[in-house]
Amino acid sequence: MFYIRINKVKILNNREMLGKGEIQLMSFITKGESDFPMLEDFFNTNNRMAKRKFIKLAIEKVLSSRILMPIQKFKDNQEIFFGDTGYIVYQSETIPENLNWMFLAIELDQKTRSNAEILSLLLTDNTITEVVDSMATIADVENPIINAITKLTTFIAKAVTEIFKNDRDDQAGLFLASFIRKEDYPFGKRDKKNVPDLTANMLIDYTIFGYTNP
């Protein structure tokens, strides 16, 4: 079995001009190549319509692992504790050889958006065309699927942030990380505290724990 859990989140600035705000947390985790057989199909075809179909499936796959927890009356420098055991944001029956994790914190001024709403806003003709064209530039690099997953995750992080920005919501934190089993959790365990995010506004504590059933 394999688990990733979030233990604590601290946000330095809640992005609210006055007083307390409302923070929405979202987590997206994928296991790398094993989660994205459609990307192999993407690079194996020259059919433009088929490529668009595979990119649509890949975007849906990333967003399918989303969790959403709005927290009201959130103030600057507040810490969020997930009990004494943490909160599982991902689990799998096997220990993945690699994985990607994107963790977002958004200060909400508008309504909470559902997963379906975000997906519909992402899956536009212009967006899919942009991703297809971007992926074409890495077709000849080494390990194109791994590079494609990283590019896709980064793109979705920016796109989701832009969606909330258009609703006058502000990004309070963005954590992006890739893990390789042999280097980052060779014995199935990784426990980190106060890890800074890309915005330098959020610190997270997390645990990776995996074991093999006898």
Salt bridges, closest charged atoms under 4 A:
GLU60 OE2 - LYS56 NZ 2.75
GLU79 OE2 - LYS8 NZ 3.49
GLU97 OE2 - ARG181 NH1 3.03
GLU117 OE2 - LYS111 NZ 3.07
GLU117 OE2 - ARG113 NH1 3.69
ASP125 OD1 - ARG52 NH2 3.30
ASP133 OD1 - ARG48 NH2 2.85
ASP167 OD2 - ARG113 NH2 2.71
ASP184 OD1 - ARG190 NH1 3.80
ASP205 OD2 - LYS8 NZ 3.85
